[in-house]
Each structure stands twice: as C-alpha cells, then as structure tokens.
Amino acid sequence: MAELTYPAKSRSTAFAIALHEADIREMQRGDKISASTDQMSEINFTTLIRSGQAGSGVTKVHRISNDFLVDGQSLLELLDRASSSESDLMGCFVQGFSKENGEAAERLCLRANSDTNSGRVKIYVCPECGDIGCGAYTVRVSRDGADFVWSDFAYENGYEDARAISGVGPYLFAALRYESVVESLRTI
C-alpha cells in the first residue's frame, strides 16, 4: 500500500485531495509520494505580450495579458514544459476586457462558480477569442483554511476529457497576497 508522507505540521487533508491524478496512480502502484503541504508559494504576475501580425491571409490579434509567476517562475512555461507543448495562449486577464477580467477574478477568489464543466478555472486561454473550445490551461482552486490552493492542472477544450498535467503544483498561497494579486489584475 502507498504511503503518503506529510510534514509534522500538516495543513489539512485539502492537499491530499489536491494531489494530481498521476500522483494518485503512482500511489496505487505502491510508490511513495511526499507532499510538502506547509510550503507557501509566492504568487505574482508579469505582462505577457502576444505580437499581432497580418499577412498572407493570416491574422494574429495583438494581446496584452498576464502571466502568473509562482515562486518567480512563469506558470505558462511550467505548464508548457510539463505538457510537452508550446502553447499560443494568453493569461486570463487581458487588457481591454474589464468585464471578463472581473469575472476571472471572482472565479479565482471562489466568489463565483467555475465556467468549465470540470469545475476548474481557466488561467490561460485562446488569444484570439478566449473560448475554451480552442483550448485552455485550467486549475482547481480551493481553500485550505484562509489560504488558497491551486492543484489539478489540466488542458481542456470543453468537448474532450481534460488532460491532466502532472509535475506542476499543488501550490498553497497566503490569502491576503493571493487576493491582492488577483484583484490588481482586474485593471490590467
């Protein structure tokens, strides 16, 4: 039987739920999984610019959006590397889309329901239309006491089963810093 090891000061069982599907499969095979649940991650963001271009019948819309930084690393790059792809996605907060930015902030702070069938929240979306049908990176957002947890990352398109992305997260964020960063992105 698999052994799940937690630090002496375990945050709660929320992280046990937050383990990726791949980790659970490893546990079922008998591998030992160690979850560092007391480790707080730092959340921040940087500007993500997608240059527009037109020509030869192809148009790419110029977009300015966010890229989440987790412990100083680009989350988009981490997800691309873990899923062995190079996505053309933008962050869920986009310059010029104040209504949609407000909706994204509400979902990320768990004040509104997810808009995906899986219950995850879209964090990187299609830069042309923002629709999940073109593909999106998503995350399960939950609370552990006052803090926020990001876990169960996946690539979704709304018409196929979500593809779990292992090797990224789970991340635990202090509530005040998390809410401050998310709220600041409403006005990108």
Secondary structure as UniProt FT lines:
FT   STRAND          4..5
FT   HELIX           14..18
FT   HELIX           21..28
FT   TURN            29..30
FT   STRAND          33..34
FT   TURN            37..38
FT   STRAND          40..41
FT   STRAND          43..50
FT   STRAND          53..55
FT   TURN            56..57
FT   STRAND          58..60
FT   STRAND          63..70
FT   TURN            71..72
FT   STRAND          73..74
FT   HELIX           75..82
FT   TURN            83..84
FT   STRAND          90..91
FT   TURN            95..96
FT   HELIX           98..108
FT   TURN            109..110
FT   TURN            117..118
FT   STRAND          121..125
FT   TURN            127..129
FT   HELIX           132..134
FT   STRAND          136..144
FT   TURN            145..146
FT   STRAND          147..156
FT   STRAND          163..164
FT   TURN            166..167
FT   STRAND          171..173
FT   HELIX           175..184
FT   HELIX           185..187
//
